[in-house]
């Protein structure tokens, strides 16, 4: 009987995997670095950047972030990125691809494809990673000229793929 139940679970798992979009996954140790391309995976629960709040106490402005665990998440991303970072942060335009994995809620249906259309917001997750990579891979996050980001249920973490944008040569007509 146990054998039959495990077969049913295996079939259900394969069906679920077949309907989900392809998500980049790197080897456990993994990452890649060339002169114009860096790719790595960070494991852990992604934390959104959130909004900052500022108020005045005794005449001095105080600014805080509402997200708990943001500092630790940014440090983890920066530490992993540092293993693949260039000697000096890149100058010039870069493009970045981010694939976030989020834990599936226990209340989600087991046999039906569901999308993570609730919090955390994708733009806030992206902002946290970009801030963590500033001064590590590139000099400033304003250098990012193209972002491709997605979030889906899966192993918690983010797969990061950064490329330098090569200047295009214009041909005379």
Secondary structure, DSSP 4 states (H G I P E B T S, - for coil): -HHHHHHHHHHHHHHHHHHSPP-----TT-EEE-SSEEEEEEES-------EEEEEETTEEEEEE--TTHHHHHHHHHHHHHHH--SS-B-S-EEEEEEEEEPPPTTS-SSS-----SSSPHHHHHHHHHHHHBTTTBS-GGGEEEEEEEEEESSSEEEEEEEEPPPPPPPP-
